[in-house]
Amino acid sequence: RSKPTIIAYKEKYEQEKLRADRLQWELQALTKAIDTLPLSPPPSVGRPVALIAMHRQKNRKSGN
C-alpha cells in the first residue's frame, strides 16, 4: 500500500536530481565563461572622463 508512494517519491527525487545536475552544469559553464572574460572591459566613452574627473579631485585635495 505504501509502495506506490515510495516509487512516486523516488521518481520525483530523480527528476529533482536531474534538474539540480543541469543547474550545476549551467553554473559551471557560466563560471567558465566569466573566467574567460577580459578583466578590464574595453573602455566606453564615459569611463575615461570619469577617471580624469577623479584625478582632478585628488590633485585638488592634495594641493590644499
C-alpha positions as CSV (number, residue, x, y, z in Angstrom):
1,R,0.0,0.0,0.0
2,S,2.8,2.4,0.8
3,K,5.0,1.1,-2.0
4,P,3.5,3.2,-4.8
5,T,4.0,6.3,-2.7
6,I,7.7,5.4,-2.3
7,I,8.0,4.8,-6.0
8,A,6.4,8.2,-6.8
9,Y,8.7,9.8,-4.3
10,K,11.8,8.1,-5.8
11,E,10.7,9.3,-9.3
12,K,10.2,12.8,-8.1
13,Y,13.6,12.7,-6.3
14,E,15.3,11.5,-9.5
15,Q,13.7,14.3,-11.5
16,E,14.8,16.9,-8.9
17,K,18.3,15.4,-9.1
18,L,18.4,15.7,-12.8
19,R,17.3,19.3,-12.6
20,A,20.0,20.0,-9.9
21,D,22.6,18.4,-12.1
22,R,21.6,20.5,-15.0
23,L,21.7,23.7,-12.9
24,Q,25.2,22.7,-11.6
25,W,26.4,22.2,-15.2
26,E,24.9,25.6,-16.2
27,L,26.6,27.2,-13.2
28,Q,30.0,25.7,-14.2
29,A,29.5,26.8,-17.8
30,L,28.7,30.4,-16.6
31,T,31.7,30.4,-14.2
32,K,34.0,29.3,-17.1
33,A,32.5,32.0,-19.4
34,I,33.2,34.6,-16.7
35,D,36.7,33.4,-16.2
36,T,37.5,33.8,-19.9
37,L,36.2,37.3,-20.0
38,P,38.9,40.0,-20.2
39,L,39.4,41.5,-16.7
40,S,39.2,45.1,-17.9
41,P,36.3,45.7,-20.3
42,P,37.0,47.8,-23.4
43,P,36.8,51.5,-22.2
44,S,33.5,53.0,-23.0
45,V,33.1,56.7,-23.9
46,G,32.1,57.6,-20.3
47,R,34.8,55.8,-18.4
48,P,37.9,57.8,-19.2
49,V,36.1,61.0,-18.5
50,A,35.1,59.7,-15.0
51,L,38.7,58.7,-14.4
52,I,40.0,62.1,-15.4
53,A,37.5,63.8,-13.1
54,M,38.6,61.6,-10.2
55,H,42.3,62.5,-10.8
56,R,41.4,66.2,-10.8
57,Q,39.6,65.9,-7.5
58,K,42.5,64.1,-5.9
59,N,45.0,66.7,-7.2
60,R,42.8,69.5,-5.9
61,K,42.6,67.8,-2.4
62,S,46.4,67.3,-2.2
63,G,47.0,70.9,-3.5
64,N,45.2,72.3,-0.4
